[in-house]
Amino acid sequence: MTADLEFAEAASGLAPIALRAAATLRMADHIAAGHDTVLSLAERTGTDPDLLSRVLRFLACRGVFAEPRPGTYALTHLSLTLLEGHPSGLCDWLDASGAGARMDAAVGDLLGALRSGEPSYPRLHGRPFYEDLALQSSGPAFDSLRHTHAESYVSDLLAAYPWDQARRIVDVGGGTGVLVEALMRTHNTLRTVLLDLPGAVAAATARIAAAGFGDRFTPVSGSFFEPLPAGADVYTLVNVVHNWNDEQAAAILRRCSEAGRRDSTFIIVERLVDHADPRAITAMDLRMFLFLGGKERTAAQLRELASAAGMAYQSMVETPPGLQLLVFRKRRSWSPRVRAAKGDGSPS
Ligand SMILES: C[S@@+](CC[C@H](N)C(=O)[O-])C[C@H]1O[C@@H](n2cnc3c(N)ncnc32)[C@H](O)[C@@H]1O
């Protein structure tokens, strides 16, 4: 596509909307099941046949579907990713009834955020991001979307660090426990603690209990703005810090540092502004602000935050999906009590 065409596409704004309609109606699955004519697709999806044919044509000339014969549709490599169960989880992210749509609404309020300087999500939905998503009762839930996403990179995290040097790991904001479960499977004496909000921890506990790790797994429902389980060998924060503004991120890192022993390791896993594809990272940077007031950071910015929380930088490892693993140890001269006197920066 030429730059002019790409600009015209961006300005029209229709493609993302048409894609979401197709995903919500599970159009790719219906086509895969052999309902490939406009009439049978309209019948299956309860939609208007004439308008549906126009939407499908719109998507077909953008490569989302193919039209091998007039009025008959087939999947392409793009629409294969819209099938239910695809590892990307894309049809769930784009589903108009779920968490993704609540996030899309916040993205649609970029102008409001620009004018107010405030994140859109809480203004639009009346509650902070994670509080609101915990109450959502229809459509694909945030925790399950995140679960699928975490599965897509967990093996790269396993390969990027010598986890077998640790006996006990606390995954802070560890979601539904994809990382801790994979760690326990791969290293059969490793003990793990999952710290997250109640919904994510409940989902993890149900699944991990069934897998038979016994007392090697400890679920902890709580907040990382409060004191964390103490004395672990490793504390991990995977895709957590970028959710939060500098003050909040510093508060979370301080909680980790306070909980760690003198020889604990702290591992922050994120995409970094100075190491990622600029298109992807600038999009995520805006999303983080619109949802939570968070931001994407450079390696230097993360190192500075961690240093202020009492951590000394050791090394950085890049994983194939572009996530960077930044490894820290506790800085010997740091005193948490002096810092704590300045307030912990947790959100009110
Ligand atoms: C972007 S997700 C990352 C989850 C997981 N680490 C991963 O990589 O898939 C951020 C996580 O932080 C959790 N979270 C948000 N606020 C929290 C809080 N105050 N205390 C603990 N966890 C929190 C969310 O429930 C969510 O699981």
PDBQT file of the ligand as one rigid body, heavy atoms in Angstrom, charges set to zero:
ROOT
HETATM    1  C1  LIG A 401      -0.908  -6.190  31.863  1.00  0.00    +0.000 C 
HETATM    2  S1  LIG A 401      -1.352  -7.397  33.050  1.00  0.00    +0.000 S 
HETATM    3  C2  LIG A 401       0.093  -8.444  33.050  1.00  0.00    +0.000 C 
HETATM    4  C3  LIG A 401      -0.210  -9.802  33.597  1.00  0.00    +0.000 C 
HETATM    5  C4  LIG A 401       0.932 -10.807  33.506  1.00  0.00    +0.000 C 
HETATM    6  N1  LIG A 401       2.106 -10.382  34.244  1.00  0.00    +0.000 N 
HETATM    7  C5  LIG A 401       1.250 -11.061  32.049  1.00  0.00    +0.000 C 
HETATM    8  O1  LIG A 401       2.338 -10.730  31.590  1.00  0.00    +0.000 OA
HETATM    9  O2  LIG A 401       0.385 -11.592  31.355  1.00  0.00    +0.000 OA
HETATM   10  C6  LIG A 401      -1.176  -6.508  34.573  1.00  0.00    +0.000 C 
HETATM   11  C7  LIG A 401      -1.611  -7.311  35.783  1.00  0.00    +0.000 C 
HETATM   12  O3  LIG A 401      -1.550  -6.461  36.931  1.00  0.00    +0.000 OA
HETATM   13  C8  LIG A 401      -2.629  -6.829  37.776  1.00  0.00    +0.000 C 
HETATM   14  N2  LIG A 401      -2.902  -5.734  38.723  1.00  0.00    +0.000 N 
HETATM   15  C9  LIG A 401      -3.462  -4.530  38.484  1.00  0.00    +0.000 A 
HETATM   16  N3  LIG A 401      -3.521  -3.794  39.595  1.00  0.00    +0.000 NA
HETATM   17  C10 LIG A 401      -2.977  -4.554  40.581  1.00  0.00    +0.000 A 
HETATM   18  C11 LIG A 401      -2.721  -4.334  41.962  1.00  0.00    +0.000 A 
HETATM   19  N4  LIG A 401      -3.030  -3.177  42.562  1.00  0.00    +0.000 N 
HETATM   20  N5  LIG A 401      -2.127  -5.315  42.658  1.00  0.00    +0.000 NA
HETATM   21  C12 LIG A 401      -1.794  -6.496  42.072  1.00  0.00    +0.000 A 
HETATM   22  N6  LIG A 401      -2.000  -6.763  40.763  1.00  0.00    +0.000 NA
HETATM   23  C13 LIG A 401      -2.587  -5.799  40.026  1.00  0.00    +0.000 A 
HETATM   24  C14 LIG A 401      -3.760  -7.090  36.823  1.00  0.00    +0.000 C 
HETATM   25  O4  LIG A 401      -4.805  -7.837  37.408  1.00  0.00    +0.000 OA
HETATM   26  C15 LIG A 401      -3.044  -7.822  35.702  1.00  0.00    +0.000 C 
HETATM   27  O5  LIG A 401      -3.050  -9.208  35.904  1.00  0.00    +0.000 OA
ENDROOT
TORSDOF 0
